[in-house]
Amino acid sequence: MGSTDADLAEIDLSDVDPFWSGPMVDRYAGFATLRREDPIRFFAEVGNDFIPAGPGYWAITRHADVIEASRHPEWFCSGEGTNIPDLPPEFREFFGSMISMDDPRHARLRKVVSA
């Protein structure tokens, strides 16, 4: 990837190397390309020796789209996990945070911390 532009076909958010381990400027270029050319893109999940590959995920890269998705729980779910790869359900219960919760649990805890 170049420092100012990235080839959409080469962007794989699931791949640690080269995307996440490469230079920050290349990641910025990758996200700029995603926002411009394919702001809601599906990625396959890779597995490893400990956790099998998951079902894949949609990466939403524009702020307005993230806001819109977060207002529609019928489209968007955080409660199944926000990590790549997905953690097993018994791990999510104990190692998650508010960002990986859906309503009504999220709303109940948000009310407590906002009071």
Secondary structure, 3 states (H helix, E strand, C coil): CCCCCCCHHHCCCCCHHHHHCCCHHHHHHHHHHHHHHCCEEEECCCCCCCCCCCCCEEEECCHHHHHHHHCCCCCCCCCCCCCCCCCCHHHHHHHCCHHHCCCCHHHHHHHHHHC
